[in-house]
Amino acid sequence: MSTVINDQQRINRVLDANFNRLREALRVVEEYYRFILEDETACVKLKAMRHSIEDMEKTVGQNSLLTGRDTEADCFASGNRPEEMGRANAESVLRANLKRAQEACRVIEEYAKTEAATETVSKSAKEIRFSLYAMEKEVFIFTNSYDCKKGQDSPRPITK
């Protein structure tokens, strides 16, 4: 995209990238809960979070988001960063993607505050972020404490 873009288009570019980042990270987390923990309750919650992204995108304007997209000019679009390449195990994949989703929520939350019309988007992103904080604590603290007593070292579902 070689046209001159205004501030709102730049903000929409930020929002578009972070909606995509959030959706992708939530899907990775959902797959962990589905196939590794076999936790249907958490999967349903994560799927609802993913589907709420579409509502946020509609509020911002899906065409406006696409208009702002410029992957050719994104300095991180090609290749992988070295810090993204090492994942020791499934748990490290989960950790990285929970953090990725939380960060994307925070970015959405802040940039959505720039327009009164997208204030609900900011609130929705904040709700998802705090839900993810709680999930993170549950899977890494509560379940690990429980499993350590059993001699296991990976997260296991509480509700099964």
C-alpha atoms as one frame of an Amber mdcrd trajectory, in Angstrom:
protein
   0.000   0.000   0.000   1.718   3.137  -1.200  -1.017   5.656  -0.475  -0.763
   8.229   2.274  -2.598   7.069   5.371  -4.058   9.123   8.198  -3.838   8.555
  11.953  -7.103   6.593  12.128  -5.897   4.242   9.379  -2.678   3.684  11.339
  -4.704   2.943  14.469  -6.868   0.546  12.470  -3.690  -1.149  11.280  -2.636
  -1.620  14.905  -6.093  -2.931  15.824  -6.226  -5.283  12.826  -2.827  -6.797
  13.637  -3.792  -7.279  17.264  -7.231  -8.756  16.529  -5.431 -11.294  14.344
  -2.743 -11.895  16.967  -5.386 -12.380  19.664  -7.459 -14.770  17.543  -4.388
 -16.864  16.650  -3.101 -17.021  20.226  -6.518 -17.968  21.598  -6.723 -20.776
  19.055  -3.340 -22.159  20.148  -4.426 -21.983  23.802  -7.751 -23.599  22.958
  -5.970 -26.494  21.237  -3.864 -27.073  24.374  -6.986 -27.241  26.535  -8.743
 -29.444  23.962  -6.089 -32.009  23.104  -3.656 -31.943  26.020  -5.847 -31.157
  29.006  -9.098 -32.406  27.455 -10.934 -29.644  29.311 -14.215 -29.004  27.504
 -15.316 -26.219  29.860 -12.208 -24.170  29.157 -12.487 -24.868  25.418 -16.020
 -23.503  25.330 -14.870 -20.370  27.176 -11.911 -19.863  24.826 -14.061 -20.419
  21.754 -16.512 -17.767  23.010 -13.594 -15.356  23.466 -12.436 -16.028  19.903
 -15.898 -15.461  18.506 -16.271 -12.191  20.445 -13.383 -10.802  18.394 -15.657
 -10.650  15.361 -18.091  -8.452  17.297 -15.234  -6.123  18.225 -14.085  -6.014
  14.600 -17.624  -5.158  13.452 -17.727  -2.290  15.939 -14.482  -0.870  14.570
 -15.503  -1.660  10.993 -14.180  -4.766   9.288 -13.540  -2.965   5.982 -11.725
  -0.175   7.811  -9.476  -2.756   9.418  -8.725  -4.384   6.077  -8.077  -1.009
   4.467  -5.436  -0.289   7.100  -3.725  -3.666   6.640  -0.318  -3.432   4.968
   1.644  -6.636   5.476   4.224  -5.646   2.846   5.329  -2.686   4.975   5.373
  -4.656   8.263   9.009  -4.996   9.292   8.237  -8.184  11.274   6.026  -9.896
   8.673   8.798 -11.885   7.023  10.949 -14.365   8.869  10.851 -15.389  12.484
  12.387 -13.656  15.458  14.951 -15.850  17.275  13.072 -15.517  20.573   9.981
 -17.029  18.916  11.715 -20.167  17.738  12.413 -22.054  20.970   9.582 -23.944
  22.602  10.728 -26.639  25.019   7.374 -28.417  25.284   3.615 -27.990  25.018
   3.524 -26.070  28.298   5.929 -23.463  26.912   3.689 -23.118  23.842   0.748
 -22.524  26.179   2.660 -19.939  28.244   3.853 -18.022  25.187   0.391 -17.877
  23.666  -1.367 -16.870  26.871   1.088 -13.963  27.117   0.661 -13.165  23.430
  -3.131 -13.034  23.835  -2.909 -10.892  26.983  -0.592  -8.433  25.249  -2.831
  -8.228  22.172  -5.813  -7.533  24.434  -3.955  -4.707  26.116  -3.022  -3.138
  22.780  -6.631  -3.388  21.559  -7.856  -1.990  24.858  -5.626   1.083  24.623
  -6.033   1.905  20.918  -9.799   1.365  21.012  -9.966   4.229  23.521  -9.046
   6.700  20.763 -12.639   6.806  19.452 -15.821   7.069  21.501 -17.513   4.654
  19.075 -15.064   1.890  19.986 -15.204   2.276  23.768 -17.084  -1.050  24.020
 -14.203  -2.722  22.175 -11.800  -1.479  24.840 -14.025  -2.873  27.583 -14.388
  -6.238  25.828 -10.631  -6.548  25.352 -10.085  -5.800  29.034 -12.593  -8.494
  30.033 -10.839 -11.065  27.858  -7.444 -10.028  29.238  -8.518 -10.531  32.839
 -10.164 -13.860  31.981  -6.859 -14.959  30.488  -4.971 -13.880  33.610  -7.294
 -16.081  35.667  -6.908 -19.037  33.278  -3.134 -18.656  33.373  -3.092 -18.726
  37.149  -5.431 -21.710  37.264  -3.465 -23.802  34.820   0.028 -22.987  36.111
  -0.500 -22.482  39.851  -3.593 -24.289  41.029  -3.314 -27.341  38.795   0.461
 -27.583  39.198   0.149 -27.457  42.988  -2.416 -30.225  42.804  -0.334 -32.318
  40.383   2.937 -31.834  42.273   1.366 -33.793  45.106   0.799 -36.607  42.611
   4.335 -36.379  41.222   3.270 -34.849  37.899   4.959 -31.770  36.504   2.648
 -30.629  33.727  -0.674 -28.820  34.034  -3.784 -30.959  34.276  -7.415 -29.842
  34.248  -9.180 -29.181  37.505 -12.623 -29.733  36.027 -12.949 -33.049  34.306
